[in-house]
Amino acid sequence: MNLRQNLGRYGEDRAAIYLQDRGYVIIDRNWRSRSGEIDLVARDRDRLVFVEVKTRNGSGYGHPFESITKDKVARMRRLVADWCQAKEVSGVKVRLDAISVLISGGRVSIEHLKQVF
């Protein structure tokens, strides 16, 4: 695993812990289809939450949320449909969220944007 993959894995681990600490149940991680990958799938009461996690080490490349483009949003929507079909899930409420994990000066800050897509 390279440095970028390690950073991404670390950010996803922190995001999962953040969600679990707030009562979410993680039901899937790093699920892949031909369209791409879903970082986290969680249950928040009666809703499935599909989470895009963006991690940055410092702010040299801008805020992590800045990397979520219109194309990324469209891909996430396709991935949600793919996941639901693969898991034979229907008739449930879904939400698309983004979590940023910013590591700067040895400190980790996490931001969670709900229903962003």
Buried (B, 14 or more C-beta within 10 A) or exposed (E): EEEEEEBBBBBBBBBBEBBEEEEBEBEBBEBEBEBEEBBBBBBBEEEBBBBBBBBBBEEEEEEBBEBBEEEBBEBBBEBBEBBBEEEEEEEEEBBBBBBBBBBEEEEEEBBBBEEBB
